[in-house]
Amino acid sequence: MAKNVFILGAGASAHAGVPLMKDFYDEAINLYLKKQLDFEDLGSFELIENIYLNIIRKIYANFNFDPELRNVETIFSIIDMSRITGKIPGLNELPIKPIPDLSLLNLHINKFISRTIEKKTYFELSPLGTINSPEEYSSFTNRILKWITSNDILGCCIITFNYDIALDYVIEVTFGHEYLDYGFPDYGINTARPTGSTKLLKMHGSINWTRCRECNAVQAVNISDTCRITPSINRIEISKKFKEVKCAKCEKYALGPSSIIVPPTWNKTENIEIENIWKQSAQELSEAKNIFIIGYSFPKTDLFFQYLLALGTINIMNLERFWVFDKNSKIDDKYIGLLNYDIKRKYRFFKMPFIDAISILETEISNHGDQFY
């Protein structure tokens, strides 16, 4: 188990252009209204927009949701509950035909999320024409991860709630894709990782994960090798590449077409691969020497992780640091209210963005390197 665990929330990907949950719906619909989507994506966006305009807003009119929950998480939670119960009031009155199949709603949500992230995530174009991840992720990889992995054979662990692939990409380019361990169960296609690998546990899945329709194997598509790059707008649209990639297990062109992601709803345990990643996250947290949380605000819809963190840190004898970095000083109050005496002694809050957090961590590692491996 890694001694250093980094927990990255949405605030750690905002610099890359990925919309926060409170802005996600509006950003996605703007893509639709401005005709910036591919033809095969239009139906999913049109359906979600119509459900929101004609059904969700009526529900909001009848119930006073907490303002913090009036975002895409609430929208998708209502849709998901409707799918499970088999009923969406007013579905037959939607001004679109044919009436959508309730069992396929998650596929439409999946595309709505994945395509928005692909269209909005910004990658930098170098003078040589190569694609680079945004500065914050490049700095984090080269100034923090590289030092830890070169000194600690266990590498480090990153737990993230983000679907995007900006961090994955820079780790692939810097170390090689074989050093990126997503924590998948052994399907016979995921070889043993080299020492010093980075474990990247993506709690809600990833837009570059998919499943083979022939052999059912789950795998991550290597971003640096197979992505379709549109240099004029600095985007990596990896989901378009699934059909061109051969399954590593059965060697058939049968991947996709959907990414493996967990929509931001209350219901997070339907996917066995995701469940396994949550288990690994709890294990990593329980044995961590240092826990650094960056840009994670503990949203009310994510009680799962609150319980996981509590279970994972129940034995804090070896824990030396529990540090939180966030631009919003109100986040400090959330953690103070959550933590009790023993862990508060390890706790520090830093009101700062991701790029400044990297400098603080770099200085701490430089001054106390032996405490990080």
Stockholm file with secondary structure:
# STOCKHOLM 1.0

chainA/1-373         MAKNVFILGAGASAHAGVPLMKDFYDEAINLYLKKQLDFEDLGSFELIENIYLNIIRKIYANFNFDPELRNVETIFSIIDMSRITGKIPGLNELPIKPIPDLSLLNLHINKFISRTIEKKTYFELSPLGTINSPEEYSSFTNRILKWITSNDILGCCIITFNYDIALDYVIEVTFGHEYLDYGFPDYGINTARPTGSTKLLKMHGSINWTRCRECNAVQAVNISDTCRITPSINRIEISKKFKEVKCAKCEKYALGPSSIIVPPTWNKTENIEIENIWKQSAQELSEAKNIFIIGYSFPKTDLFFQYLLALGTINIMNLERFWVFDKNSKIDDKYIGLLNYDIKRKYRFFKMPFIDAISILETEISNHGDQFY
#=GR chainA/1-373 SS CCSEEEEECGGGTGGGTCCCHHHHHHHHHHHHHTTCSCGGGHHHHHHHHHHIIIIIHHHHHHSCCCGGGSSHHHHHHHHHHHHHHTCCTTGGGCSSSSCCCGGGHHHHHHHHHHHHHHHHCCCEECTTSCEECCHHHHHHIIIIIHHHHHHCTTCEEEEECCCCCHHHHHHHHHHCGGGEECCCCCCSSSCCCCTTCEEEEETTEETTEEEBTTTCCEEECCHHHHCCEETTTTEECGGGGGGGSCCTTTCSSCBCSSCEECCSSSCCCSCHHHHHHHHHHHHHHHTCSEEEEESCCCCTTCHHHHHHHHHHTSCCTTCCEEEEEESCTHHHHHHHHHCCHHHHTTEEEEECCHHHHHHHHHHHHHHSGGGGC
#=GC SS_cons         CCSEEEEECGGGTGGGTCCCHHHHHHHHHHHHHTTCSCGGGHHHHHHHHHHIIIIIHHHHHHSCCCGGGSSHHHHHHHHHHHHHHTCCTTGGGCSSSSCCCGGGHHHHHHHHHHHHHHHHCCCEECTTSCEECCHHHHHHIIIIIHHHHHHCTTCEEEEECCCCCHHHHHHHHHHCGGGEECCCCCCSSSCCCCTTCEEEEETTEETTEEEBTTTCCEEECCHHHHCCEETTTTEECGGGGGGGSCCTTTCSSCBCSSCEECCSSSCCCSCHHHHHHHHHHHHHHHTCSEEEEESCCCCTTCHHHHHHHHHHTSCCTTCCEEEEEESCTHHHHHHHHHCCHHHHTTEEEEECCHHHHHHHHHHHHHHSGGGGC
//
